[in-house]
Amino acid sequence: MTAPQPSFKARTDAALADRTLKLAIDRTTDTAERKRAGAVAAFPQFEAARARGRAIKDHVIANLDHYLEQFERNATASGAKVHWASDDAEARAIVTHICLDANAKLVTRAKSMLGEEIGLPHALADAGIERVETDLAEHIIQLACERPSHIVWPAMHRTREQVAELFKVGHHPPPAADDPATMVQSARRELRVKFMSADIGISGANFLVANTGATCTVTNEGNAELTTTPPRIHIVTAGIEKLVPSTAHAFALLRLLVRSATGGELTQYTTFHCGPRRDGDADGPHEMHIVLVDNGRTRMLADEFRDMLRCIRCGACMNHCVVYRQIGGHAYGGFYPGPMGSVLTPVLDGLAASRDLPHACTMNGRRAEVCPVEIPLPTLLRAWRRRGWRSGLENGLPRVAVGLWAQLARRPALYRLGSRIGVRALRLFGKGGWISSVPLAGGWTRHRDLPRPPGRTFMDQYRAKQGRKRGRP
């Protein structure tokens, strides 16, 4: 039986105390933020492309039944077998049955967050099937027996030095040195034999093209191609929201996806799979199975979280989130971390089990600004907060504190007086311009120092500034 997961507070406390984790996160997110900014600046049509990307996704969401039927019809005509899974359990059962019916002993898998969402790694292990992750970052976390901490860079929480230690233990022979080039060569050597001997290859799909029945994968390592081509059977697992009407629409979204995810113009490998091998083809699988997964997505169509179905899984919201950059992905507890995970995890696990996540946001709007398909993430997080409040999940001290604040806020004079007293009281705890501890506020100061506030409230400073302006000649 799986041990219960630590609370969100315990996970965040552990993450905030881990200085190595902060170093690893900063290395990756700083680079990602800088490269995305450069890619957007070099693409003057980016805002127009965002508007088109949003329109494409909204059109598909509004006509999802039509495009699902069209995709199934065209994928079947190309020789693929299409399966429908209403939830994660059904999706796991379909994939494992295909593997067991084929007497598969070894399965290679290209990076897929949908696979993590439906619990596929554990299902394959329970069925006695060896699973090999072929994405380099996924290979690292498989050796570490961990979950992905980011949807684009799953091992971003690991430093190069930590990866070197994992490879020394997990590779046979171990790498001769711990520089990146040598470690990549070591991983290539370990994985090559797996690629060529796997019975089945499993991938996700960045896009499902309705008018051709093709699936599209986007990678930078070529591992997806080696996962899907040599094995006898190729299985695709994909959420039903990944549909696009045509290849042209897929490329319109690719222009957004790659710039937002890695700061590039195109990935190294963008591959469209349209059915199994045909007569005369040089390579390819003899069978292709496509598992279309709902798992709560149709429920989202009917409520305020519908906009989340636009998500193209670029990870930009995480790279620009001040909270994610402090605590990393594992602290969120779900398969999808960061702001997008704070919206999706309550859909998948229920709000009662994940009520802390919608509150793990400063609501500064930065993640909505960088979203390539303009998902209003702060609005969706506020919707979860409202549901939690109305359903009684927010009780005890938070409800009492908000009630007291509401009483104070309804009395402007008393509120201003309280603010003046508060800023002056806080200054008493400052030293050298910073506050390292405040009674009853250990949650704020345990892992950070706060700037010592000025002696006046914001409104007092604002009025003084306006007075100076009026006093100018």
C-alpha angles and dihedrals in degrees: 000000000000114000115243114265118249115256121271090252091053092048093049092046090054092047094048091051092051107091093180090057091053090050092051093047094048092050092057104033094046089054092044093050093048094047093047091051090051093048093050093047089052092051108065091182093059096111091048089048090051091053090050092047091052091048092051093051094044091050092051093046091051091050100032096134092054094050094044091056091045092050093048091049094050096040090051091048089055090056100261123130114230121209128188123217120188094192144002095274092054091047092052091048093051094051096044092047091053089051095046093045088054090048088235117182100173127039126183118205132200117212112286127160089196088062089054091047093056093043095244098156092059093043092055091048091050089052091055094248120140111234123200120191108215103188106096094234092045088049088056095051091044088058089048092046091233140131121250112272095199132026094230101028103031093179098043090121090065122084122219089253092055092048090052090056091050092051092049089059100034103041124075107231097019119233115279093229139009099239114119096249093053093046092050090052089050091052091047090053092049094048101040095076090048092053092054098043102041118121094206135019120208124197140165125227131237090198138011111209110215101196095051104027089233128143122217129212125190119200142147100212106052090235092121091058091050089046095051104035113050099042120086093236130040119198121192121196115192140160115246091240091069091083123122125180097236146353090265089058090049091055091048088058092042089062087060098038099054097043091048096044105041106000093247132123095230135359121246092250127031108169132182117203115200111179131311127306115305129206108286096023114132094219145345137112123304090222132033123192124187118197112198110202127203103175097161099328096114089050088058090056090069101047142051092279092070091106090065089070087073091070114124094189098244097144095223092128090059095047091055099038113110091205096049090048090058101043106023127217104296093063089068090065098211134094091257114053132194127028094328089051091050087061099038102041094065087051091053102035103024127256094264091063095045106028092131095062099072087054093053091088135088091210090227091143096231095123091052090050093057098039106117092214096040100245108180094228097171090053092051092047090051088052090057090047090053091050091050092050095046094046092053096247090125103068140135117032098001092054092046092047093050090047091053091046090050091053090050094045091055089061107060096186092051090044092054091048091050091049092052092049091046098053092046092048092049091054089063090067095049126105125180092354095307139088115220099177140012126184113258091009101085091129089065099042104034093090103016143039118233124221112255106250123236117257093256133060122249092256092051090052091046093052091048091051092048089049091054090051092052090048093058117106 
